[in-house]
C-alpha cells in the first residue's frame, strides 16, 4: 500500500499556481473574460507545463485538477464560483490568479 504524502500534494499545488499565473496574465491582458471554458484552457496549458517539467508525481497533480472532481461546466459563460462549496484546487487557483493579475 502506497502512503499519501501530503508534501507532494502541496508541491503540486504550488507548482500549479506558479504555472497558472503567467497564463492567466496573458489571457487577462488580451481582454478575455474568464469563462468556464477559458478556465479549462488555462488548466490544460498549466498541466502541459508541469508535465513537460517532469519532476512531479503525476498522481498528486491529478488530485488538484478538474477531471478528478466530476462535472465542472465547460460552457462559454462567465465563470462564477459562488454557490459551489468545493471546487478543484486548479479552478480556484485559476480564478484567484485571474482576478488578482494586474
Secondary structure by P-SEA (a helix, b strand, c coil): cccccaaaaaaaaaaaaaaaaaaaaaaaaacccccaaaaaaaaaaaaaaaaaaccccaaaaaaaccccccccccccccccccccccccaaaaaaaaaaaacc
